[in-house]
Amino acid sequence: MQKITNDFDGVTLFYLCNPNNPTGTITPKNTLSHWVDNAPKNHYFLLDEAYDEYVANPNFESGLAFIKQGNLNVLVAKTFSKIYTLAGLRIGYAVGSKELIELTERCMSLSNTNLSGAVASLASLQDTEFLEYSRLSNLRSRQIVGTT
Ligand SMILES: Cc1ncc(COP(=O)(O)O)c(C=O)c1O
């Protein structure tokens, strides 16, 4: 039987959906901090936070905290498809260090963002009333199906 070794030392991308889809489970901030703080410099973390606005668990913390602290290896991906309900407009964004964003942009097509999505997403960031409505209706739905 082939032995599984742990001696790969090349560039590594760790993709984590937090909170996870479809389970809704979270990776607690302490666990995530431990991984990020102890990772080699050539290990990168892509944190998919498509659903973070729905989390009420105090053990959850957005990966934005790492970026605010100056961490260069963390990229947080966000979408307007979920709580903002703009899925059809294909709009989202990533947050990370200047260096990481520049590297990421090299792999993106020029037509990445459409005008309708750009305008609607900027407007939806101002619409805190709708955001709260969207969050509460999701919460009520989860209560009805018994997942909270
Ligand atoms: C965990 C997760 N990340 C990202 C996405 C992508 O969303 P979109 O491509 O609509 O921006 C989805 C959509 O289902 C998702 O469930």
The ligand as a Tripos MOL2 file, in Angstrom:
@<TRIPOS>MOLECULE
LIG
   16    16     1     0     0
SMALL
NO_CHARGES

@<TRIPOS>ATOM
      1 C1        -20.8010   28.4290   -0.4260 C.3       1 LIG1
      2 C2        -21.0610   29.1660   -1.6920 C.ar      1 LIG1
      3 N1        -20.1070   29.9810   -2.1420 N.ar      1 LIG1
      4 C3        -20.2810   30.6750   -3.2730 C.ar      1 LIG1
      5 C4        -21.4390   30.5620   -3.9850 C.ar      1 LIG1
      6 C5        -21.4760   31.3090   -5.2670 C.3       1 LIG1
      7 O1        -22.3970   32.2440   -5.3900 O.3       1 LIG1
      8 P1        -22.4550   33.0590   -6.7600 P.3       1 LIG1
      9 O2        -21.6750   32.3190   -7.7970 O.co2     1 LIG1
     10 O3        -23.8940   33.1360   -7.0790 O.co2     1 LIG1
     11 O4        -21.8370   34.3900   -6.4340 O.co2     1 LIG1
     12 C6        -22.4640   29.7390   -3.5540 C.ar      1 LIG1
     13 C7        -23.7140   29.6170   -4.3130 C.2       1 LIG1
     14 O5        -24.4680   28.7020   -4.2520 O.2       1 LIG1
     15 C8        -22.2620   29.0160   -2.3690 C.ar      1 LIG1
     16 O6        -23.1970   28.1890   -1.8890 O.3       1 LIG1
@<TRIPOS>BOND
     1     1     2 1
     2     2     3 ar
     3     2    15 ar
     4     3     4 ar
     5     4     5 ar
     6     5     6 1
     7     5    12 ar
     8     6     7 1
     9     7     8 1
    10     8     9 2
    11     8    10 1
    12     8    11 1
    13    12    13 1
    14    12    15 ar
    15    13    14 2
    16    15    16 1
@<TRIPOS>SUBSTRUCTURE
     1 LIG1         1 GROUP 0 **** ****
